[in-house]
Amino acid sequence: MTYQEKKSIVSLFSTILIFIGYCLYMYPRHPGGGLESAATFQYWGSFVLILTLFSVVAHIIISIIFNIYYRITTREKEPSFEDELDKLIGLKAFRNSFFLFVSGFLFAMGSLVFYQPSQAMFIILILAGFISDLAGSITKLYHYRKGV
């Protein structure tokens, strides 16, 4: 298995663990009361903002740990360059990820048009971000295994 495949697998599992762990951490903090209260908007706003920051920091830390572990176990350095295949696979992964996130964003805005609670919009946005991140990792793994 190549470095890129291993990195994609680590990214896939870390995305799932970060998202599930953060959701389990934030679920008990959900405010009671009405669906459209100020506390509810504050909760969902902080949920999205903190999830974004936490995810970025956690991915950086996991990437550093992965590179250290990879170097220790294989006695090889991680590749310091990207060839055309790596760039093409990265672009395909970005395309798929971006398409899914924009679709989720439009779906979230559509939920407001059809008078759904604002919580539905936040949940759809959060899930769209999660699914788009998974799709990017899965696309990379698929193309590194099967080719372009």
Secondary structure, 3 states (H helix, E strand, C coil): CCHHHHHHHHHHHHHHHHHHHHHHHHHHHCCCCCCCCHHHHHHHHHHHHHHHHHHHHHHHHHHHHHHHHHHHHHCCCCCCCCCHHHHHHHHHHHHHHHHHHHHHHHHHHHHHHCCCCHHHHHHHHHHHHHHHHHHHHHHHHHHHHHCC
